């Protein structure tokens, strides 16, 4: 534990790693989609004051027959009801993709797929465990630096003390959640 922040959280996510083999989690979800929704209760320090808020997050992911990953994520801060959404982005497993301020890498393991959001000092790692037609999502923070980000709204720095996931729902659905085969 660094700087008093818990480094592992109990919400499962999907892990996607390079080198997709026949025994990988990708094969379990090929041609299918995962939809996940959860709330993150966050404790952080901003401008010297400890604050708390919650963000509602959702993630839709399609795993194509051609081995590509299509990802759409959004978050809503309950304090100001700000909505931040991304358009569906195409990923190649294992490659770091930069879109604006955000960098994302999907990796695939034997029974997990992982979405890593790479930030300057740390990463948010959402791991999705896949078993048959079920999935479970979790979150952990990784990296050697303090878990800090720059606030686009206030211009200040935010240092996370803890992030706890609750009310997580994860489901695997047949076909492309975005409506067409790609």
MOZI-V165810 format. One line per field, one symbol per residue. ss: DSSP state (H for helix, E for strand, C for the rest). phi: phi as a letter, one per 20 degrees, with the letter a starting at -180 (. if undefined). psi: psi as a letter, one per 30 degrees, with the letter a starting at -180 (. if undefined). Layout:
ss=???
phi=???
psi=???
This chain:
ss=CECCECCECCCCCCCECCCCCCCCHHHHHCCEEEEEEEEEEEEEEECCEEEEEEEEEEEEEEECCCCEEEEEEEEEECCCCEEEECCCEEEECCCEEEECCEEEEEEECCCEEEEEEECCCCEEEEEEEEECCEEEEEEEEECCCCCEEECCCCCCEEEEEEEEEEEEEEEEEECCCCCCCC
phi=.dlmefeccedecddcdfmfdfeefgffdgmccccccacdeddbdclndfccbccecbbccddffenecdcccbcceffdlfdccdffdecdgneeddcmfecccdccdfccccddeedgdacededdedbmecbbdccbecpeeffcceefeenedddfeacdeblfccbdcfnefenbfc
psi=kkggkkfklhklakkjllhjlfglfeffgkgllkkkklkjjkklkkhfkklklkkkllkkkkjlfgglkkkkllkkkfeghkkjlllkkkkkkfkkkkjbfkkkkklkaeglkkjjjkleflkkjjkjkkjbgllkklklkllflkiklkkfeffakkjkeljkklhkkkkklkajffflk.
